[in-house]
């Protein structure tokens, strides 16, 4: 096992994937806890489909993919918030509308544009080979910014997550901090799409937090354990993918499912 792990680390593209992937996993786990508790965990799925559409359009226009998809996903996150607050289309319905609409746009663009099927496939299903040096630099900078913003505004984010009405009454600008959560989520989703793909990236937001909630009761403990679980599952998934030559994104999700199943069984045994 050690020999195959050291062999895996000898490949530069693996190092690039691990560097960005671990940072993205930390960001996704931090934000995932808040999103799950706010019953908005599927926002990652909605934003990933928007990301796919924006990437397809970027390739069609020969523009920089991440430079296009990040602002588009941030705008979509704000739109979801506005729909949830001021529209008859609430929460999961708004996400469903955005998912289907964005995916339809992406598929139409792909079908009308030739010579980009391989690149779009990488974004749909993930590929660690797709990480370039520029992607790594951008990924490190943006991931560091996400973690820094989360730490700086941790207390306010915590308050908004648990009791939005009370937070408003105490003078906290809940709209501002909800927008901050949505923005950080959008950036994290776009960064993770390179490896996990559009169809699997939302699992990084949901599974680690759900597993941690089975173990811990306090919010801070849940956040810490979800980060640990997310990173361990990511590294395990990369290793399994390398050894058995299976898709990376699917391996990482499978590792998360396995951990969740183990934690679930342990909790059921303890309850008895």
Phi, psi and omega in degrees: 000316180295323181293319179290327178292318178293325176296320179299320182286352179280348181267127182300323182291332176291318178298318178298316180295318180294320182300306181286320184299316180296318179296318179294320178299319178297313180298315181296321180291320178299310183285330182300321179300315178294317183293320179295316181293330178275004182058040180230030187293335182278004176298329178298321179294317179297316181291328179293324177290323174296320177300320178298315180297317181292325177293320178298317179294320179298317178295322180295328181264004183058037178260166179291120187302309183291326179295332178273314189289325182297306179296326179295317179292324176296317177297321178295322178297317177297320179297319178299319178297316181294320178296320181292329185269322191237015184231162174285346177271106187257154168031255187294328179293319179296319179294319180297318179298316181293320180301304184294320181294313181294319179296321178297316178298315180299315180295320179297316180296317179298317182292332181269353183241132182259156172082018180225017184297321182295315181296317180293323177300322178299322180285329180289317188243354177087147177197121179289342177289344184281352183280114176265172179297321178295323177297321180296314180299312180295320180297317180295315181297312183290323178296318177298321179294319179298312181295320179296315180295321180295317181293317181298321184251026184304312183297318180291318178297319177300314181296316181294325182293317187273322182210092184291322181294315179295322179298319177296319181295330180273003175098002178285134178281087186298323179299319180296316183282331171295320177295323177297315178300316180296319180295313180297323178294317180299315179298316181296317180298315182296318180295323183281344183296333180302316184267318186273333183086159181302321188280347187237350188297328182295340179295330178294334180278323191268306191299310181301320180293318179297320178294317180295325179294336176285338183262317189248159179248329181272147184301312182297322178294321178298316180298313182296313182292326178294324176295314180298312180299317182298315181292316180298316179295324179295310181296319178297319179295319177298316180296313180298320178297319181292316185289319187254005176054051177243162182304136185295311182301315180296324179295318180294317178296319179299321177296320177294320179296318180298315179297316179299318179297317180297313180297319180298314180296316179300317179296320179296321178296319179294322181296330179283000000 
